[in-house]
Amino acid sequence: MSKRQNILFWFFSAILCLALFLTYQRFDFTKNLNSSKVTKIITLVPSVQEMVSSIDGEKLIIGVSNHSVWPESIKKVEKIAGFSGVDYERLSKLSPDIVFDSGMIKEASKKLEKIGIKYVELKENSVDDILNSIKIIGNEIGLKNNAERKIKEIKSIISKFKKNPKKNEKMLIVVGCSDELKNLYIAGKNNLFDELITLSGYNNGYEGEILYPCLSAENLVNINADVVVILNEKEKISNKEKEEIIKPWMKLPINASKNGRIHILNGNGVFIPGPRFVQTLEKLSSY
C-alpha cells in the first residue's frame, strides 16, 4: 500500500468511526424520548402530574385531577380524579399503562390492582421526596435522562440558597385562615414548607411537632414572627384584596406587622408540592 493510499485509508476510517458515533448518539437520544413501553399515563394528583410534565412526559398523559392547572395545556386533558375521589370506570376505559399517585387516594392501589392496571405511589413531603419521585417517574416512563437533567437543575438552584448566610429571623407561613385570625393554620414541622423556610435562610417560628397546627391570635403574639407569608392560590390578586387580607394582621403587636413584613404569596403552584417549589423558595428568600 502506497503512502497516499495509507493516508486515505486512515482518513476514511476516521470518517466512518465518526459517523457511527453520531448515529449511536442520535439513537440514544431518541431512545430517551420514550424508551419504555409506556404510552399512556394517568396522574391522580396535580403534584405528580407536574413532575411528569417537568420532564417532558406531558404528551403521554391521558387523564389528570380536576385540580391540575399547570402547564396551561394540561387543562385540556380528561379529568379522572378530584376531592370526591376517582372515576374508576372512566379510568378503566382509558386503559392506561400506568397510574401515578401520591397516596392521597387511599383505595386507589387496591382498586387498580384488581383491574390489572399498574399503580405507582410517590412521595412529596420533602425536597428529597420530590427529587426521588421525579427519578422514579423517569425510570418508569422511559425518560430517565430527562429526569436526571431536571433533578440536576433543581439541585443547582437549591445549592445557591444553601450558600446564603442565615437571617436568624422567624418566619411563619400561613396555609389557611378563617374568621379573621381565630382559626389560622400554619406550616408546622417536618413538611416541605418547613424545609423551604430553612433553605430560604429563616427559622420556622413554630417550634412544635404538628405538621399544620391551628393557632389563635394569642399564639401568634407569643411566637412574634419577624416575617409572615400568607399563601393564596389565586393567580391574580388586586391591591384592594391584599389590603383586606393583611388588615387584621396589622392589629397584632408582632415584629412582622410593626416592620411591614407581612407578604402574600399567590399563584396556582404555591400549595402544590411539585417541581415548582423552587419558585416558592426564591420568593421566600426575597422577603
Secondary structure by P-SEA (a helix, b strand, c coil): ccaaaaaaaaaaaaaaaaaaaaaaaaaaaaaacccccccbbbbccaaaaaaaaaacccccccccccccccccccccccccccccccaaaaaaaaccccccccccccaaaaaaaaabbbbbbbbcccaaaaaaaaaaaaaaacaaaaaaaaaaaaaaaaaaaaacccccbbbbbbcccccccccccccccccaaaaaaaaacccccccccccbbbbcaaaaaaacccbbbbbbccccccaaaaaaaacccccccccccccccbbbbbcccccccccaaaaaaaaaaac
